């Protein structure tokens, strides 16, 4: 089982005590009217993106600049007990304001299945969310609140994977453990850039920033910032049982996804419908493969483009159009470079035979 866990805190109010636990399994709730796939603002113009790295700030100036932009998000869900009776459940996460009009970025798994969201600003003011849209594949969401006046907002550094360096100082900010009194600040370094991880659900998160800055339950959706106070990532996951290994969604992913969620209400993304493993010497031996490279298909989703194209488990994809495929990252990147509706040629190895098929990619399912 994968050891990668979303950074999530479930809070239950029992006899006046707040009890916290980590979970990355969510149960469907009653119909929630505020979550939607509708765009928040079709003609929105981003104001939160910086194209260059700012000058370093001292600790006091950085906290002063960032603190007003970081929010706590309280969710209300309904789960079922062992007798299938509805049980209200409260959760806590974090977010960061990206627009003076009240647009807040957080993780998809923070808002997923929520009946209502409450956004609490650093000054204690609280707002009920009017609308939210999310993309589970990238674990990003945008929440809309309606303040009476313009709010301070954070700035995202474009292309953080290339504008950050390994061992560069970064700070994780968020509603750690739902502790009262404002956000928690933890400092660390960039441990790795461009990491990909697979969660227990089989979902793969890519282009992540790995950091040793302490990321705790409740930090989900909070910003990872550089020493100039610019957001370089959105905190999303930790490694269960490890020490100081956390991950943030880079701005390379976050910026286009945020823009698409706000203006379209969804993220346009081509989908083939397979689960894969990179062919390594160990994988080649375990599956008795005749090829020592490529993307091994371990599962084909029923009625998916891959299924309709005749692909099966244990096939090894070695070419996508004219591009040679040596691992799963190359195949994912190749698929993501296309659009829903595109028809592509896929070359694969089945047993010892090289075969070719065509698949028409579709929009990635919402769940």
C-alpha positions, 0 to 999 in steps of 0.5 A, spaced: 500 500 500 502 507 498 505 511 504 503 517 501 497 521 504 493 527 503 495 532 509 488 532 512 484 533 519 478 530 521 475 534 527 469 531 531 466 535 537 465 531 543 463 533 550 467 540 548 473 537 546 476 537 539 479 530 537 483 530 530 485 524 526 488 523 519 484 521 513 484 520 505 478 516 505 472 520 503 464 518 503 459 521 499 454 526 502 448 528 501 447 533 495 451 539 496 448 545 492 454 550 493 459 545 489 459 546 482 462 545 475 460 552 473 465 557 472 466 562 478 468 568 473 468 567 465 472 573 464 477 573 470 483 576 469 489 573 474 492 578 478 496 573 483 502 571 478 509 574 478 514 572 473 520 573 477 523 572 483 522 577 488 527 580 493 528 576 500 525 578 506 527 578 513 522 573 517 518 579 520 517 582 513 515 575 510 510 573 516 507 580 515 506 580 508 503 573 508 499 572 514 493 576 512 493 572 505 492 565 509 486 562 511 483 556 515 477 552 511 472 549 516 468 544 512 461 540 514 460 533 511 455 527 512 458 520 513 455 514 515 456 510 522 456 502 522 449 502 522 449 507 515 446 512 519 448 520 517 453 522 522 455 530 521 463 531 521 467 537 521 474 538 518 479 543 517 484 545 512 488 551 509 487 556 503 490 562 500 487 568 497 489 569 490 484 575 488 482 581 492 475 579 490 475 573 495 478 567 491 481 562 495 485 556 493 486 550 497 486 542 495 480 538 492 481 533 498 479 539 503 472 541 499 471 534 496 464 532 498 463 538 503 456 540 504 458 547 506 465 551 507 466 556 512 473 561 511 476 564 516 481 570 515 487 571 519 483 577 523 478 572 525 472 574 520 468 568 518 465 567 511 460 562 508 463 560 501 458 562 496 461 557 490 467 552 489 470 548 484 475 543 484 479 538 480 481 531 484 486 529 479 491 535 481 488 536 488 486 543 487 480 547 488 478 554 488 473 557 493 469 564 492 467 568 498 464 575 498 467 580 503 465 587 503 472 590 501 478 588 498 482 583 501 490 582 501 492 576 496 498 572 495 503 572 489 505 566 486 511 565 482 511 562 475 514 556 474 517 554 481 520 548 478 525 552 474 525 558 479 527 554 485 533 550 487 535 544 491 536 546 498 533 553 497 529 555 504 522 555 503 516 556 509 510 551 509 504 555 512 497 553 514 492 551 519 496 545 522 492 541 527 487 546 527 490 550 532 487 556 534 490 563 534 493 563 526 497 559 521 503 555 523 510 557 520 515 551 519 521 552 515 525 547 511 529 546 504 527 544 497 529 537 497 527 535 490 523 538 484 519 535 480 517 529 484 511 524 482 507 520 487 502 515 487 496 515 493 493 509 496 487 511 491 492 509 485 491 517 483 498 520 481 500 527 483 506 530 478 511 536 478 511 536 486 516 540 490 518 535 496 520 539 502 523 537 509 519 543 512 514 540 517 507 539 514 502 537 518 494 535 518 490 541 517 496 544 512 492 541 506 491 547 501 496 552 505 502 555 501 509 553 501 513 560 500 520 562 498 523 567 502 521 573 498 514 571 500 511 568 494 507 562 493 511 556 490 506 551 491 500 548 495 501 543 500 498 537 499 501 530 501 506 527 506 509 520 507 506 516 512 511 514 517 517 518 514 520 524 518 520 531 514 518 528 507 512 533 505 510 535 498 507 541 495 503 542 488 508 546 484 505 553 480 507 549 474 501 545 475 497 550 480 497 556 475 493 553 469 489 549 473 486 555 478 485 559 471 481 554 468 477 552 474 475 559 475 474 561 468 471 554 465 469 550 472 473 544 470 480 542 467 481 540 460 485 534 460 486 528 455 485 521 458 487 514 455 484 510 461 490 506 464 494 505 470 501 503 469 508 501 472 515 503 469 518 497 466 524 496 471 529 490 471 525 488 477 518 489 473 521 486 467 522 480 471 516 480 475 511 480 469 516 476 465 516 481 460 520 481 453 522 488 453 526 492 458 523 499 457 516 502 457 510 503 460 507 497 463 499 497 463 497 494 469 489 496 469 485 498 463 479 502 465 472 499 462 469 502 456 475 507 456 479 509 450 484 504 451 479 499 452 476 501 446 483 501 442 484 493 444 489 495 450 490 490 455 493 489 462 501 486 461 501 490 454 507 495 454 507 501 451 513 503 447 511 509 443 506 514 443 505 517 436 512 518 434 515 519 441 519 513 444 516 511 451 521 509 456 517 510 462 510 512 465 512 519 466 513 520 458 507 517 457 503 521 462 506 527 459 505 525 452 497 524 453 497 531 457 500 534 451 494 532 447 487 534 447 480 531 448 478 528 442 485 527 439 486 520 435 493 518 437 497 512 434 500 507 440 505 502 439 506 496 444 509 490 446 504 484 447 508 478 449 513 478 444 510 481 438 510 489 437 503 491 435 500 498 433 493 501 435 489 507 435 485 511 441 481 517 441 482 520 447 477 523 451 476 528 457 478 525 463 473 523 468 471 528 474 472 522 479 
